[in-house]
Amino acid sequence: MAIVETLKIPNILHPSTPDGENKVIFEYLSKPTKVMNHLEVGRDLNLLNFTKNENYYLKSDAAIFELGAKFYFSQALKENNFVQFSNPDFVKSIIVEGCGEDHTDADSTFILHHNEDTKMNIDSRLHLTGAGSLFSFFAYHAKNVLHGKVLPLKYFAMGRNYKPSPEDEDCLFHVSQASVIQIFEVTKSADDLENLLQEVSEVVKKCYKDLGYHFRLSILPADKLYMWESLRVAIEMYSTSLNSYVEVGNISVSGDFISKRLMYTYTEDKESRFPHILSGTLLNVPKFLACVLEQDSDFVLPEPFKVEKWRM
């Protein structure tokens, strides 16, 4: 019991993590002022068929927008030496717990239950998380041993992310499945991790700036972090319907917190050490699309997202 409680102790905070409010570190253009609702715009332009958070689909140029956005970010990451990775959609409970989430909480992940009349160990179930998640990366890397000379590793996955939506409000900001771009970087030390953070922050700035929409980067305060995070840089766009900023992507520093929990190590000088992890969802397509629809009521498909620009 003592060990279980000890595992609930959160990560050590990064020195740059603020107290109280978000710390804005970068801003591009000015926020829109005309109030629009993305669901209304999407329906008027026949771009969206939305029933509820668990049931929606994109149509026409919105469907092209979804694929084009993923190909656009994918190509940018490849140009910056990221390697595309194929992840599983399902992970075991031990991975969810190791990543700092409550594997018994139905509001945290989609849990697969037995339909038979047999007792099931609640600590040994499958969870639907999607290939675009931190869980799915660690499903591959848990209990792995690397040689120090292969680090740093720079991976990304282009896929789905599944997460229950306990919110009462039905909109694209709270959907339970989303197309995403997820990164996973592994390095030896905290100093190396800072360099990776700066590098990927510059990639993010360029990608979003070239699309011509207002956005900002903010460092979130401690009370908004998950227990495994020591720092999170939020990629935020403004929602006129909510009258607030929405996190359409993020970059998270977790250091060696999860590596220690899931026995992910590397060897150097005949010693085993725990690598440091930088991860994040650089793009959440439904949230991004919602903010774009509220900035652009005519919805012009961005040039980089057009079919002729797609590259595998």
N, C-alpha and C positions, 0 to 999 in steps of 0.2 A: 504493500500500500504506500509506503514511504517513497518508493521509486516512482510509482505512478504520479504522485503529487509533485515530485521533483521535476518530472518531465513537463509539468505545466508552467515552469518558470520561463518567462519570455527572454528573448534575445537581448544582448547588451546593446544599448542605443549608440548609434553613430554620433560623433561629435557635431555633425551638421544638422542633426534632427532637431527642429525647433520645439519650443513649448507654446501651447496656446493656439496659434493660427498658422495657416499655410504660409510658407515663405516663397514668394514669387521670385524666380531666378532668371526668367526669360519670358518675353512677351512679343508677339508678332501681330501687327496691325491692331485695329481697335475693335471692340466687341460690337456686334450688331445691336440695333436699337428697336427695329420694327418687330413687334410681338407676333410670332407665328407658332402654330402647333404642328409638329412633324407628321402626326397621324392624319390631320386634316389635309395638309399639303400632299402627302403621299396618296391619299384616297382620291383627291381632286385630279391628280396627274396620272392616276391609274398605275402607280408604282408599288403599291403596298396592299396586301390583303391581310389585315390584322384582326384576329378574333380575341386573343388573350395572350398573356406572356408565354404560354406553352404552345401556342398555335398561331403561327404567322408565316407568310412567305413573301418574297420580293418578286416583282414583275418588271418586265420591259427593261428600261435603262437602269433601274435599281439593281436588277440581277447582274447586269454587266458591271455596274459599279462595284458590287461585292467581289466578283472575280478579278476585275481590273485592279482594285485596291490591293488585293493579296499578291498579285503578280508584280505590282509596282514596288511594294515593300520587299518582297522576296528578291527582286533583282538588285535593289539597293544594298541589301545585306550581303548578297553574293559578291558584289563589287568591293565590299569591305571585309572580305575573307571569312565570311560566315559559311558554314557547311550546312546544307539542308538535311534534316533528320526526320526519320519516320518513327512515330511513336504509337504505342497501343492506345485504344480508347478506354480500356478497362484496367484498373489497378486493384491491388489487394489492400485490405484494411491497414496492414502494417506500414504501407507506403504513405497512406493518408495521415496516420498518426505520426509517422516519422517526420512528415513535412509540417507538423505543428497544428493540424486540424483535428477536430473531434470526429473520429470515424464512426461514432454512434449517432451523430446529429443528422437527422434527415433534412435539415435546412442547410447543411454544409455541402453534402454531396448526394448524388443519386445512388442509393444503396439497393443492390439486387438481393431480393429475399427468396428463400425457398418456398415453393408451393406445396411441397410434400409435408406429411405429418411427422417429420423428423426434426429433432432438435438441431439448431444451427449455432455454432460458436460465433458470437457477435464480433469477435476479434479476428475472424477469418472469413470475411465476405468479399465480394467484388463490388467495385464502385465505378459507375460510369462518369468519367471525368473529361473524356475527349483527348485527342492527340495534341491539342494546343493548350497544354497545362503543365505546370511545374511537376505535378504528381506523375505524369506520364514520362517525363524525362528521368525522374528518380526511379521509376519502375525499372528502367534499363540500367541505371548506374549504381543502385544500392548494392552494397557489399562487393563492389568492384575495386580492384587495385590497379592503379596506373603507374607507369614509370614517369618520374619527374620530368624527363626530357620532352615528353609529348605536350606538356602544358605551355601556354594556355590553350584551352579548347573553346571554340566559338561556334555554337550550333543554333539553328532556328528550326521551328516546325510551323507549317502552314496547315491549319486544320480547324476542327471544331472544339469549342469549349462548352461543357455542359455543367450547369450549376442551378440548383433549385431556386425558385423565385418566390420567397414568402411575402413580397410586397403586395399591398392591396391595389396599387395603381397599375393599370395595364398600359404599357407603352414600350417603345424600343429600348428605353434605358434599363428595363428590368427583365428582359427576355431570358428564358432559361437555356437557350442554346445560341451560340454566336460563332461566326467565322472569325478567326483571330490569327495574328502572327505572334508566336511565342519564342523568346530567346532563352538560351541557357549557356552561360559562360563559366568556365572553370579555370582557376589560377592558383598559384602557390601561396601568395601572401596578401595581407590587407593592403599593402602599398601597390601591388600589382592590380588589385581589384579597383583601386581609385583610378588608375590609368584606364582600365576598361570602362569604368563608369563615364569618364570624360569622353572617351572615344564614341561610345554608343549614344551619348547625349548629343554629340555633334551630328551623328547620322540621323537621329530623330529630328533635330532642328531643320536640317536640309530637306528631308523627306516631306515634312509638313509645310515648310515655307514654300517649296516649289509648287504646292497645290493651291496656294493663294487664299487660304482661309485663316481667320483669326484663331490663334491658340496661344497657350502659355505653358511653361513648365513650372511646377511648384514642388517644394519639398514639404511633405506632410508632417504634422506634429505627431508626437508619440502616441496620443490617444486614438489616432486613426490607423495605426499600424497593426498588422497581424502579429501574432506572438513570435513568429519566425523572422520577422523583418527587423533590421536595425536602422534602415533608411529606405524611404520610397520617394522617387521622383515621379509625380503625376503629370501626365500629358492631358491638359484640360482644354475643352472648348466650351463656349458659352451657349446655354440653352435659354432662348427667350421665353419659352413656355413655362419653364421652371424659375426663371429669373435668377439663375445661379450657374456656376461652372459645373461641368460634368467630366468625370475622368474617363477619357476615351482610350487611354493606354497608360502604361507605367513601366518604371525600371526599379527593381528591388534589390537591395543589398542584404544578404543574409550571412555573409562571412562563412565561418565553418560550422555554424549552428546545426544545419540539417545534415551536413557531412558526418558529424559526430553521432547523430541519432541513427543514421542509416549505414554507418560503417563504410563510408566512401573514402578511400585513402589513396595516397600516392607514395612511392618510395624514392628516397634520395639519400645518398651517403649511408646506405644500409639501414635507414630508419624509415618507419611508417609515419606519415603525417596526414593531416586532414586538409583537403583543398578548400579554397574560398569560392563562394558561388555568387554570381550576379545573374538575375533572371528578370523576366518581365513580359507583359503582354504589350508589345509596341503598338498594336492596333486591335481594337474591338470594333468590327465593322458595323453592327447595329447601332451602337452608341455614336460612332462617327457619322454614319448616314443620317441619324436623327438630327444631329447638330447642323449638318450641311443643309438639310431640308429647311431648317429654321433660319439659315443664313441666305438661302437662295430659293425663293418661292417658285422661280421658273425652272429650277433644277437643270443646269447645263452639265452634262457629263464631263468631268475633268479630262483634259487632253491625254495625260499619261495613263488613264484608265481605259482608253478606247481599245477595241479588239485588236487593231493592227499593231498596237504597242505591246501586246502580251508576249512574254518570253518565259519558257519553262526553265 
